[in-house]
Amino acid sequence: MADRYTHGHHESVLRSHRWRTAENSAAHLIPHLAAGQRLLDVGCGPGTITLDLARRVAPGTVVGIDASPEVIAARDAAGRDAATVILEVGDVYALDADDGAFDVVHAHQVLQHLTDPVAALVEMKRVVTPGGLVAVRESDYGAFAWAPDDTLLDRWLTLYHQVTRANGADADAGRRLPGWFAAAGFTELEVSSSTWTFHELDDRAWWGGLWADRVVASAFADQAVEYGLAERAELEEIAAAFRRWALADDAVFVVLHVEVLARG
């Protein structure tokens, strides 16, 4: 089946993507970057991580690809502050690059949305230079933790897994990463983990608000209804639960990620 992006590109999704930086989303990669490297950012979205990485490898050339023409066009319209950054529409299963074209290939929260993550890793391995670095970070929804408890947030997590499975994807990609890398032919892996933790008032408002919006307005909501997994009224109840969570002084939400660094 063709890949179907669970989140889509609603403003609430892009709000999350624009928040991401090299520091909060690619810290495992930063120590391995050097001036002059050629870097490919797969699934670059609006390009915030891409631009941060570009500053660290300047004057090296950085290419960011995304499957969505709309996202790339929006980034172009906003302008760029790194002359060596190229953003273009691309296919992770058929990268438009020669063998060994890049010193570093990076992907953040991409494989969890693919029907064939191993094939994508094989292609990343093809375009990285011998001895070059493939760096991937994936969240693991099954390992998310939050408080206070709320049965509607439990329902959200179950529903999210159901929708991603219907799309042929794996929301628990983080724990699968080492196995996927091994299946793609990588033999030496450096595996680590890190989290996003939301507890302070502003952080709770931001995280709870964006998920409240995503639950009712993003492609996830449309797909949940389309697949017969939820009704709009239930999605509204889940959105309200995220807003309640954000107002609780003792609330916390932890998003687990697993990272892999591998040599080509």
N, C-alpha and C positions, 0 to 999 in steps of 0.2 A: 504494500500500500504506500501511497505517497505520504510524505511527512505533512502533518497538520500541526501548526503551532498552537499549543493549548492556550497561551495567553493572548495572542493577537497583539495589536498595536494601539489599543485604546490609550488615551492620555494617562490613565492611572498606571498602566504598564510602563510607558515611557518615563513617567515620573520616577519610578523605581530605577530604571536603567540609567537615567541621567545623574542619579545620586552616586553611582559607582565610580570609583577611582582606582588607580593602581594600588594605593595604600590600603583601601578597605576590601579590595577584591582580587589583588594579584601580588600580595606581599611575599608569597612563596617564590615568586619569579624575580622580584626586584634585585636581589643580591647577585643574580646571574647575568644581568644586563650590562652592556658595555658600549661605549661610543663606537659608532660605525657599523653596528650589527644590522642585518636585514631581517625585518620582523613581519610576520603575517599574523593578523588578529582575525580569527574565524568567528563569525557571528557577532560582529562589532556593534550592532545596534546603532544608537546615536553617537557612538565614538568617544565617549568620555574616558574610558579605560585606554582606548587606542591612542588618544592624544597624550595621555600621561606616559604611556610606554614610549611614545615617539620622543618625548623630551629626554628620556633616559638613554636612548640609543642614537640621538642626533650626533653627527649628520647622516646616520644610516637611514635608509628608506624603509618606511612602514606602510604596509598595505592592509586595509581593513575591508573585509567582505561581509555582506549580509544578504540573505535570500530575499529581503523585502526592498523593492525599488522605492517605496514610499519613505522608508526610514533613511535610506541613502540620500534621497532628494531633499529631505528635511535637513539633514546635516549639511549638505551643500549650501542650502539656502541660508543657514545660520552662519556660514563661513567657518574657516579653520584658522588656527594660530600656529600651525606647524607646516611649513612649506613642503616638507618631505613626506607628508601623509597623503596616501591615495586611498579614497573610499569608493568602493564599487560593488555592484551586484555580483554575487558569486554562488557557486554550488559546492558545498563541502565534500560531496561525493565525486566531484570532477573539478578540482582546482585548476584554474587557468594559470599554471606556472610550470616551469621546467623542473625536472628532478633536481633536488639539492639547491633550489633557488633561494632558500631562506636559512638564516642561522638560528632563528627562533620561530616556533609556531605556538601561538597562544589561543586558548578558547576558554571562555567563562560561561558556565551554565548553558551550554549548547547541546552536549550529548544527551542530556535528559529529555530533549524534545525530538530526538531522531528515532526512526524505526530501525536503523542499522548503525549503531554507534561504532562498532568494530570497523566497518567499511570506511567510516569517516576517519578513524585513527590511522588506518592503512594509508589513506590518501595524505594525511598530514605527515606521516613518516616518509612518504615518497618525496615531498617537496622540501624537507629539511635536509641540510647538508650533512654528510657523514660526521658524526660526533656532535651535531647540532642538538638543540633542545626543543622538545615538545612539552608544553606546560598546560595542564588542564585542571580546572576547578569546577566541581559539581556539588550542588546542594543535595541533601538527603531528606526528603519530606518525612519519611517514616521515623526519623530521629529528631524531628522538631520537638521542642518542649516549651510549655507555657504555663502560666498561672495568672489569675485564679482559674480553676477548672470550669469548663462550660461545655455542656453536651452539644451545643450548637457548633462550637469550634471543633469538637470531635467529629461532628457530622461533616463539617467543611473538609477536614483532612481525608475522611473516607471518600467523599465526593470527588476531591481532587485526584486521588488515586484511581477512581473509577473512570474519570474523564481521560486521564493520561493513558490508561490501559486501552480505552476505546480508540485512542489515537495511535496505538502501537508503540507508545513511548514508556519510559520508566522513571517515575518520580523519585525513586530511591537510587538514583544514579551514583551518588557519592560512594556508597559501599560497593558498587559494581566496578568502579574505575580500575583497580588493579587487575581484575580478571579481564576486562575489556582490553587493556593495554597488552596483557600477555597474549590474548587471542590475536591481536594485531601484529605480533612479532617482536614486540619490545622485550628485552631481557633484563635490563638494569633499571629499576624504578626507585625513586625516592618518594615515599608516601608520607603525607602529613595531613593535619586537619586544623580547622579554625572555625570561628563562629562570628556571626553578627548577633549582638545582644541588644535588645531594645527594652529599656527600663525607665530612663528619665522621661519627664513629662513631654517634652518636645519630640523625643524619639517615639514614644507611645502614640502620640497624636499622628505623627507622620506614618508609621507602620500600620496602625489600626485603620487610619483613614484611607490609605491607598488600597488595603485589602477589602475594606468595606465597599469601595468603589468598584474594585475588580470583580467582586462576587456578583454584582448586579449588572455591570455595564461592559465588561470585557468579553473577548471571545470565549473565555472559560465559561461564563454564564450562558452564552448562546449555545455552546456545545453541550453543557449539562442538560439544558432543556431539549435540544435536538435529539440527544441520545435517550431521552425519556428517564433520565436519572434524577431530575429535580423539577419542581414547579417554581415559577417566578416568586410566588409568595414565600416559599421556603428560603429562597436566596435572599430575600429582603430580611428575613429573620436572622440569617447568618450574618448579613451585613450589620445589623443592629448589634449582634453579639460582639463583633469586632470593635464597634464604637464603645460599647460598655467596657470591654477589656481596656481600651485606651484610657478610660476615665478612672480606673482603679489604681490607687496610690501604690499598692503592692504588686502591681502587674509586672510581668517579665515575659519576654518571648525570645527564645534562642533558636537561631537558624544554623544548623551544622553544615559544614562543607568538608569534603575530602579533596585533597590536591595530589596530583602526581606530576613529577618531573621525570622525563625519560630522554635518553640520548638516542638519536637516530642512527 
